[in-house]
Amino acid sequence: MADPKQLAQTLQGEPRFPALAALCDEFTSAERLAAIRALGKSELAKLYDLAAGQPQVALDYLVPADARDGQVPWNGKNSLPMFSHFCKVFARSDSPEALWGRNAGSMEWLIGPGYYTCTLRPGHPGEFLIDYTREPPRAPAGWPPIKKNSAGFSLLVFNNMHDMLRPVGRNVAIGAAYNATTGSFKNQYFALARGETIQL
């Protein structure tokens, strides 16, 4: 078994991206979650930079065709000082060109489910675009009711936001948050690990 601490340790040096992706592929589900949640902001930033410029991705990377109930939880860690553990749940939509998704976390009762639409990022074939300005037209079965990201406390967290997401091997991804209107970086990074259930 791989040591989850090895990812953070490797990122403190001068790693090559293929070696990082191969390391993440060695982890079990529990190990990869532990590995990303051991990353600090500087490691998240370095991993995001190293993951740039990859080959074409496809939406079934996030939700494979054989996914149970057509959805997959990706448990995460962000670079915020508090409430940094969360989960993005991706689900197939009415269109083969988009996924629907939401955020689960300990503060969901206050800030809402943070619904989004996920597509390939235009002009960047190796990245996904998570678009919080496009909530799904309806909630998938069993999900919380749709709540606008431009209303209530959601306004402070999800409003007018784009996340750019880059794969790191088969089961880990690294992302960063941007202002959807200006394209300016919001100084926030996050990592995701494919899971079987939501783990907060």
Backbone as CSV, one residue per row, in Angstrom:
resi,resn,N_x,N_y,N_z,CA_x,CA_y,CA_z,C_x,C_y,C_z
1,MET,0.842,-1.202,0.000,0.000,0.000,0.000,0.876,1.251,0.000
2,ALA,0.361,2.292,-0.632,1.083,3.559,-0.677,0.822,4.361,0.597
3,ASP,1.765,5.195,0.950,1.638,6.048,2.122,0.971,7.353,1.698
4,PRO,-0.219,7.690,2.228,-0.901,8.930,1.826,-0.057,10.183,2.029
5,LYS,0.857,10.174,3.011,1.697,11.348,3.276,2.686,11.600,2.145
6,GLN,2.890,10.587,1.312,3.898,10.697,0.267,3.544,11.766,-0.764
7,LEU,2.253,12.010,-0.994,1.850,13.017,-1.975,2.309,14.400,-1.526
8,ALA,2.014,14.772,-0.294,2.440,16.069,0.225,3.956,16.176,0.250
9,GLN,4.624,15.102,0.661,6.085,15.117,0.730,6.695,15.310,-0.651
10,THR,6.131,14.640,-1.646,6.644,14.749,-3.009,6.445,16.155,-3.556
11,LEU,5.315,16.765,-3.241,5.021,18.108,-3.739,5.901,19.177,-3.104
12,GLN,6.552,18.865,-2.017,7.458,19.830,-1.395,8.804,19.887,-2.111
13,GLY,9.012,18.962,-3.034,10.223,18.971,-3.844,9.948,19.537,-5.222
14,GLU,10.595,18.937,-6.237,10.419,19.361,-7.627,9.924,18.168,-8.447
15,PRO,8.694,17.735,-8.201,8.203,16.511,-8.848,7.805,16.738,-10.304
16,ARG,7.773,15.642,-11.041,7.209,15.644,-12.390,5.773,15.150,-12.304
17,PHE,4.912,15.756,-13.123,3.488,15.436,-13.018,3.182,13.961,-13.260
18,PRO,3.763,13.290,-14.258,3.434,11.873,-14.448,3.696,11.026,-13.210
19,ALA,4.744,11.351,-12.459,5.034,10.600,-11.240,3.971,10.848,-10.178
20,LEU,3.467,12.069,-10.090,2.404,12.382,-9.134,1.118,11.646,-9.492
21,ALA,0.781,11.651,-10.781,-0.426,10.953,-11.221,-0.314,9.455,-10.946
22,ALA,0.866,8.876,-11.207,1.069,7.452,-10.956,0.956,7.138,-9.469
23,LEU,1.479,8.023,-8.629,1.368,7.828,-7.179,-0.093,7.834,-6.755
24,CYS,-0.863,8.789,-7.241,-2.284,8.860,-6.879,-3.041,7.628,-7.340
25,ASP,-2.618,7.053,-8.458,-3.281,5.845,-8.965,-3.014,4.630,-8.082
26,GLU,-1.950,4.675,-7.272,-1.643,3.561,-6.381,-2.536,3.544,-5.143
27,PHE,-3.116,4.689,-4.796,-3.867,4.796,-3.552,-5.191,4.046,-3.607
28,THR,-5.579,3.473,-2.482,-6.949,2.995,-2.324,-7.859,4.217,-2.143
29,SER,-9.166,3.986,-2.105,-10.107,5.087,-1.916,-9.821,5.850,-0.629
30,ALA,-9.590,5.129,0.458,-9.314,5.783,1.742,-7.980,6.506,1.721
31,GLU,-6.987,5.912,1.069,-5.651,6.523,1.020,-5.653,7.806,0.213
32,ARG,-6.342,7.818,-0.910,-6.311,9.041,-1.715,-7.056,10.187,-1.034
33,LEU,-8.105,9.866,-0.277,-8.774,10.926,0.468,-7.854,11.466,1.555
34,ALA,-7.187,10.580,2.276,-6.229,11.021,3.291,-5.105,11.826,2.659
35,ALA,-4.680,11.426,1.471,-3.575,12.110,0.794,-3.935,13.544,0.434
36,ILE,-5.114,13.763,-0.136,-5.455,15.131,-0.540,-5.766,15.993,0.670
37,ARG,-6.293,15.390,1.735,-6.628,16.182,2.916,-5.397,16.503,3.755
38,ALA,-4.257,15.944,3.385,-2.993,16.304,4.032,-2.293,17.452,3.312
39,LEU,-2.855,17.920,2.199,-2.216,18.971,1.413,-2.538,20.355,1.964
40,GLY,-1.521,21.187,2.069,-1.709,22.585,2.403,-1.912,23.405,1.139
41,LYS,-2.119,24.697,1.315,-2.403,25.554,0.165,-1.257,25.571,-0.833
42,SER,-0.026,25.596,-0.359,1.102,25.647,-1.289,1.196,24.370,-2.115
43,GLU,0.902,23.211,-1.509,0.912,21.950,-2.261,-0.239,21.884,-3.249
44,LEU,-1.402,22.374,-2.839,-2.539,22.418,-3.761,-2.220,23.299,-4.968
45,ALA,-1.614,24.455,-4.709,-1.266,25.369,-5.798,-0.257,24.734,-6.742
46,LYS,0.754,24.072,-6.198,1.764,23.445,-7.046,1.155,22.325,-7.883
47,LEU,0.291,21.526,-7.268,-0.339,20.438,-8.007,-1.216,20.975,-9.133
48,TYR,-1.921,22.072,-8.868,-2.764,22.677,-9.914,-1.910,23.135,-11.091
49,ASP,-0.806,23.778,-10.814,0.071,24.246,-11.887,0.660,23.086,-12.671
50,LEU,1.084,22.045,-11.966,1.690,20.899,-12.635,0.692,20.138,-13.507
51,ALA,-0.599,20.214,-13.150,-1.629,19.452,-13.874,-2.117,20.149,-15.143
52,ALA,-1.548,21.301,-15.478,-1.983,22.045,-16.667,-1.543,21.336,-17.947
53,GLY,-2.296,21.613,-19.029,-1.888,21.180,-20.353,-1.994,19.703,-20.627
54,GLN,-2.973,19.044,-20.024,-3.138,17.603,-20.249,-3.921,17.315,-21.533
55,PRO,-3.892,16.059,-21.994,-4.664,15.687,-23.177,-6.171,15.782,-22.930
56,GLN,-6.916,15.588,-23.999,-8.379,15.671,-23.963,-8.977,14.815,-22.854
57,VAL,-9.913,15.405,-22.105,-10.651,14.662,-21.096,-12.084,14.440,-21.574
58,ALA,-12.814,13.623,-20.857,-14.214,13.357,-21.171,-15.008,13.362,-19.875
59,LEU,-16.292,13.663,-19.968,-17.122,13.758,-18.771,-17.253,12.427,-18.042
60,ASP,-17.071,11.321,-18.764,-17.193,10.035,-18.066,-15.992,9.757,-17.161
61,TYR,-14.985,10.632,-17.187,-13.944,10.568,-16.164,-14.556,10.821,-14.788
62,LEU,-15.468,11.783,-14.717,-16.106,12.133,-13.450,-17.265,11.206,-13.115
63,VAL,-18.035,10.824,-14.118,-19.178,9.915,-13.915,-19.136,8.851,-15.002
64,PRO,-18.509,7.705,-14.747,-18.446,6.645,-15.747,-19.841,6.131,-16.125
65,ALA,-19.919,5.499,-17.271,-21.207,5.005,-17.763,-21.841,3.996,-16.816
66,ASP,-21.021,3.266,-16.067,-21.558,2.244,-15.172,-21.734,2.737,-13.737
67,ALA,-21.675,4.059,-13.530,-21.811,4.614,-12.178,-23.186,4.297,-11.597
68,ARG,-23.193,3.901,-10.334,-24.438,3.576,-9.653,-25.332,4.806,-9.571
69,ASP,-26.583,4.680,-10.004,-27.555,5.770,-10.007,-27.115,6.943,-10.873
70,GLY,-26.098,6.734,-11.722,-25.653,7.797,-12.612,-24.985,8.951,-11.909
71,GLN,-24.406,8.711,-10.714,-23.754,9.793,-9.988,-22.563,9.261,-9.207
72,VAL,-21.607,10.147,-8.936,-20.382,9.785,-8.229,-20.013,10.898,-7.248
73,PRO,-19.753,10.560,-5.974,-19.246,11.558,-5.036,-17.725,11.691,-5.151
74,TRP,-17.254,12.903,-5.184,-15.826,13.199,-5.149,-15.574,14.000,-3.875
75,ASN,-14.973,13.357,-2.881,-14.725,14.007,-1.602,-13.530,14.942,-1.713
76,GLY,-13.611,16.076,-1.004,-12.625,17.104,-1.249,-12.024,17.776,-0.038
77,LYS,-11.002,18.565,-0.355,-10.316,19.424,0.613,-10.018,20.736,-0.104
78,ASN,-10.415,21.873,0.508,-10.089,23.155,-0.096,-9.044,23.890,0.733
79,SER,-8.604,25.028,0.238,-7.519,25.767,0.881,-8.013,26.802,1.884
80,LEU,-9.307,26.792,2.197,-9.829,27.743,3.169,-9.374,27.350,4.575
81,PRO,-9.260,28.320,5.489,-8.767,28.007,6.834,-9.763,27.239,7.700
82,MET,-11.056,27.303,7.346,-12.089,26.604,8.118,-13.049,25.911,7.161
83,PHE,-13.743,24.875,7.675,-14.750,24.151,6.887,-14.162,23.703,5.546
84,SER,-12.976,23.111,5.607,-12.263,22.792,4.374,-12.611,21.428,3.792
85,HIS,-13.359,20.597,4.516,-13.756,19.295,3.984,-15.158,19.397,3.386
86,PHE,-15.331,18.824,2.218,-16.606,18.915,1.507,-16.679,17.773,0.503
87,CYS,-17.746,17.730,-0.251,-17.889,16.736,-1.311,-18.618,17.354,-2.490
88,LYS,-18.100,17.149,-3.676,-18.830,17.491,-4.895,-19.428,16.194,-5.444
89,VAL,-20.717,16.208,-5.669,-21.396,15.043,-6.241,-21.758,15.385,-7.683
90,PHE,-21.283,14.567,-8.609,-21.551,14.758,-10.029,-22.581,13.726,-10.488
91,ALA,-23.480,14.146,-11.382,-24.509,13.245,-11.902,-24.715,13.489,-13.394
92,ARG,-25.081,12.445,-14.103,-25.409,12.625,-15.517,-26.657,13.493,-15.650
93,SER,-26.687,14.274,-16.715,-27.794,15.201,-16.952,-28.614,14.748,-18.149
94,ASP,-29.448,15.638,-18.665,-30.237,15.340,-19.856,-29.397,15.399,-21.124
95,SER,-28.193,15.942,-21.013,-27.331,16.139,-22.180,-26.024,15.377,-22.022
96,PRO,-25.527,14.741,-23.091,-24.223,14.065,-22.995,-23.057,15.038,-22.896
97,GLU,-23.326,16.324,-23.070,-22.268,17.332,-23.055,-22.152,18.049,-21.716
98,ALA,-22.914,17.615,-20.704,-22.873,18.293,-19.411,-23.234,17.325,-18.286
99,LEU,-22.690,17.599,-17.121,-23.080,16.931,-15.886,-23.748,17.961,-14.977
100,TRP,-24.584,17.478,-14.062,-25.110,18.329,-13.003,-24.382,17.981,-11.712
101,GLY,-24.340,18.934,-10.798,-23.647,18.652,-9.557,-24.061,19.553,-8.423
102,ARG,-23.622,19.165,-7.224,-23.892,19.942,-6.023,-22.749,19.746,-5.043
103,ASN,-22.714,20.598,-4.026,-21.721,20.513,-2.964,-22.394,20.066,-1.672
104,ALA,-21.762,19.138,-0.972,-22.212,18.731,0.356,-21.128,19.101,1.355
105,GLY,-21.536,19.563,2.520,-20.566,19.936,3.534,-21.245,20.256,4.842
106,SER,-20.449,20.488,5.865,-21.007,20.740,7.195,-21.795,22.033,7.273
107,MET,-21.548,22.967,6.335,-22.257,24.251,6.338,-23.345,24.317,5.280
108,GLU,-23.688,23.170,4.717,-24.703,23.159,3.651,-26.041,23.700,4.138
109,TRP,-26.360,23.471,5.409,-27.623,23.958,5.964,-27.724,25.480,5.884
110,LEU,-26.565,26.157,5.848,-26.552,27.613,5.821,-26.337,28.168,4.415
111,ILE,-25.332,27.629,3.719,-24.949,28.212,2.432,-25.646,27.541,1.252
112,GLY,-26.347,26.456,1.504,-27.061,25.788,0.428,-26.215,24.731,-0.263
113,PRO,-26.823,24.009,-1.210,-26.150,22.881,-1.862,-25.184,23.276,-2.974
114,GLY,-25.146,24.544,-3.335,-24.177,24.973,-4.339,-24.265,24.198,-5.641
115,TYR,-25.424,24.254,-6.288,-25.616,23.526,-7.548,-24.798,24.141,-8.679
116,TYR,-24.422,23.298,-9.641,-23.627,23.749,-10.786,-23.869,22.839,-11.980
117,THR,-23.385,23.284,-13.131,-23.311,22.480,-14.344,-21.837,22.302,-14.683
118,CYS,-21.455,21.104,-15.062,-20.063,20.803,-15.387,-19.947,20.398,-16.851
119,THR,-19.032,21.039,-17.569,-18.769,20.739,-18.971,-17.255,20.665,-19.185
120,LEU,-16.840,20.336,-20.397,-15.443,20.507,-20.752,-15.178,22.003,-20.872
121,ARG,-13.997,22.441,-20.476,-13.687,23.869,-20.520,-13.348,24.288,-21.950
122,PRO,-14.089,25.231,-22.511,-13.813,25.672,-23.889,-12.373,26.155,-24.052
123,GLY,-11.711,25.660,-25.096,-10.348,26.080,-25.382,-9.289,25.390,-24.548
124,HIS,-9.713,24.547,-23.594,-8.783,23.829,-22.724,-9.253,22.375,-22.642
125,PRO,-8.931,21.560,-23.631,-9.502,20.210,-23.722,-9.129,19.290,-22.566
126,GLY,-8.096,19.634,-21.792,-7.700,18.789,-20.672,-8.279,19.216,-19.345
127,GLU,-9.302,20.076,-19.366,-9.877,20.587,-18.127,-11.406,20.553,-18.162
128,PHE,-11.984,20.527,-16.965,-13.430,20.653,-16.802,-13.760,22.053,-16.280
129,LEU,-14.934,22.545,-16.659,-15.457,23.808,-16.148,-16.660,23.503,-15.271
130,ILE,-16.577,23.883,-14.003,-17.699,23.768,-13.070,-18.314,25.154,-12.954
131,ASP,-19.525,25.312,-13.484,-20.138,26.627,-13.667,-21.291,26.830,-12.691
132,TYR,-21.066,27.658,-11.682,-22.089,27.936,-10.672,-23.106,28.966,-11.144
133,THR,-22.897,29.554,-12.303,-23.891,30.479,-12.852,-24.987,29.734,-13.610
134,ARG,-24.837,28.412,-13.739,-25.819,27.576,-14.436,-26.281,26.445,-13.515
135,GLU,-27.294,26.719,-12.706,-27.863,25.656,-11.883,-28.673,24.707,-12.777
136,PRO,-28.740,23.427,-12.430,-29.573,22.496,-13.203,-31.040,22.934,-13.189
137,PRO,-31.811,22.550,-14.201,-33.228,22.928,-14.230,-34.061,22.211,-13.175
138,ARG,-33.542,21.117,-12.645,-34.230,20.372,-11.591,-33.197,19.556,-10.818
139,ALA,-33.561,19.150,-9.627,-32.653,18.358,-8.796,-32.809,16.876,-9.133
140,PRO,-31.709,16.154,-9.291,-31.810,14.693,-9.451,-32.519,14.068,-8.254
141,ALA,-33.087,12.894,-8.457,-33.849,12.215,-7.406,-33.008,12.048,-6.145
142,GLY,-33.591,12.421,-5.011,-32.926,12.271,-3.734,-32.020,13.424,-3.345
143,TRP,-31.846,14.401,-4.212,-30.997,15.544,-3.922,-31.812,16.666,-3.272
144,PRO,-31.150,17.610,-2.601,-31.882,18.739,-2.004,-32.540,19.591,-3.090
145,PRO,-33.551,20.359,-2.720,-34.174,21.256,-3.701,-33.158,22.247,-4.272
146,ILE,-33.380,22.634,-5.519,-32.523,23.637,-6.151,-32.635,24.954,-5.380
147,LYS,-31.484,25.555,-5.113,-31.421,26.871,-4.490,-30.503,27.736,-5.327
148,LYS,-30.945,28.918,-5.686,-30.151,29.807,-6.509,-28.857,30.206,-5.784
149,ASN,-27.760,30.195,-6.511,-26.493,30.601,-5.925,-26.394,32.111,-5.749
150,SER,-27.338,32.832,-6.304,-27.346,34.292,-6.197,-28.251,34.782,-5.079
151,ALA,-28.713,33.865,-4.213,-29.641,34.239,-3.145,-29.119,33.785,-1.791
152,GLY,-29.478,34.521,-0.732,-29.141,34.134,0.629,-27.634,34.037,0.842
153,PHE,-27.236,33.141,1.750,-25.822,32.983,2.054,-25.052,32.304,0.915
154,SER,-25.765,31.660,-0.018,-25.102,31.103,-1.198,-24.386,32.193,-1.981
155,LEU,-24.920,33.400,-1.911,-24.337,34.541,-2.618,-22.877,34.758,-2.227
156,LEU,-22.548,34.479,-0.979,-21.201,34.743,-0.467,-20.204,33.649,-0.839
157,VAL,-20.720,32.489,-1.245,-19.840,31.336,-1.483,-19.804,30.923,-2.948
158,PHE,-20.960,30.753,-3.558,-21.038,30.154,-4.890,-21.387,31.128,-6.012
159,ASN,-21.863,32.302,-5.687,-22.362,33.208,-6.725,-21.269,33.618,-7.711
160,ASN,-21.610,33.578,-9.005,-20.739,34.078,-10.076,-19.351,33.435,-10.042
161,MET,-19.320,32.135,-9.806,-18.040,31.434,-9.684,-17.882,30.357,-10.748
162,HIS,-16.661,30.234,-11.220,-16.247,29.132,-12.084,-15.122,28.373,-11.391
163,ASP,-15.213,27.062,-11.342,-14.095,26.223,-10.919,-13.488,25.579,-12.150
164,MET,-12.172,25.615,-12.248,-11.448,24.897,-13.293,-10.855,23.644,-12.658
165,LEU,-11.110,22.490,-13.251,-10.741,21.210,-12.656,-9.866,20.409,-13.605
166,ARG,-8.734,19.889,-13.060,-7.768,19.143,-13.865,-7.547,17.756,-13.265
167,PRO,-7.585,16.688,-14.051,-7.341,15.350,-13.530,-5.900,15.170,-13.056
168,VAL,-5.746,14.308,-12.057,-4.425,13.867,-11.598,-4.501,12.342,-11.526
169,GLY,-4.204,11.687,-12.627,-4.394,10.246,-12.685,-5.866,9.910,-12.863
170,ARG,-6.255,8.720,-12.390,-7.604,8.210,-12.651,-8.638,8.607,-11.609
171,ASN,-8.204,8.937,-10.380,-9.175,9.095,-9.299,-8.979,10.327,-8.428
172,VAL,-8.124,11.231,-8.848,-7.869,12.469,-8.112,-7.939,13.619,-9.102
173,ALA,-8.402,14.767,-8.639,-8.448,15.962,-9.479,-8.100,17.181,-8.634
174,ILE,-7.599,18.207,-9.292,-7.191,19.438,-8.617,-7.864,20.628,-9.303
175,GLY,-8.365,21.564,-8.499,-9.099,22.674,-9.072,-8.762,24.012,-8.437
176,ALA,-9.243,25.069,-9.086,-9.081,26.427,-8.591,-10.335,27.215,-8.936
177,ALA,-10.642,28.221,-8.122,-11.864,29.005,-8.273,-11.565,30.361,-8.904
178,TYR,-12.458,30.788,-9.804,-12.302,32.047,-10.523,-13.623,32.814,-10.548
179,ASN,-13.535,34.120,-10.694,-14.712,34.947,-10.903,-15.222,34.693,-12.317
180,ALA,-16.498,34.344,-12.442,-17.042,33.965,-13.752,-17.108,35.136,-14.712
181,THR,-17.224,36.353,-14.210,-17.346,37.529,-15.067,-15.991,38.057,-15.498
182,THR,-15.084,38.223,-14.561,-13.792,38.840,-14.853,-12.701,37.832,-15.177
183,GLY,-12.895,36.577,-14.768,-11.863,35.570,-14.941,-10.740,35.670,-13.930
184,SER,-10.891,36.527,-12.938,-9.834,36.704,-11.950,-9.826,35.544,-10.960
185,PHE,-8.638,35.154,-10.536,-8.455,34.051,-9.604,-8.919,34.473,-8.210
186,LYS,-9.680,33.606,-7.535,-10.228,33.916,-6.219,-9.315,33.480,-5.072
187,ASN,-8.108,33.046,-5.407,-7.119,32.638,-4.406,-7.605,31.445,-3.586
188,GLN,-8.297,30.516,-4.259,-8.811,29.320,-3.600,-8.518,28.098,-4.472
189,TYR,-7.957,27.084,-3.846,-7.700,25.811,-4.518,-8.480,24.698,-3.813
190,PHE,-8.651,23.582,-4.505,-9.276,22.411,-3.883,-8.824,21.156,-4.615
191,ALA,-8.832,20.053,-3.896,-8.527,18.748,-4.485,-9.702,17.823,-4.241
192,LEU,-9.919,16.888,-5.171,-11.016,15.930,-5.090,-10.484,14.512,-5.221
193,ALA,-11.111,13.593,-4.501,-10.780,12.173,-4.581,-12.065,11.376,-4.815
194,ARG,-12.057,10.572,-5.856,-13.242,9.765,-6.153,-13.568,8.860,-4.977
195,GLY,-14.855,8.810,-4.600,-15.269,7.980,-3.479,-16.479,7.121,-3.825
196,GLU,-16.899,6.339,-2.865,-18.112,5.535,-2.994,-19.272,6.207,-2.274
197,THR,-18.968,6.916,-1.198,-19.983,7.622,-0.409,-19.458,9.007,-0.061
198,ILE,-20.358,9.877,0.369,-19.959,11.211,0.811,-19.275,11.085,2.172
199,GLN,-18.075,11.646,2.283,-17.311,11.610,3.535,-16.869,13.028,3.875
200,LEU,-17.409,13.539,4.976,-17.119,14.915,5.388,-16.239,14.932,6.620
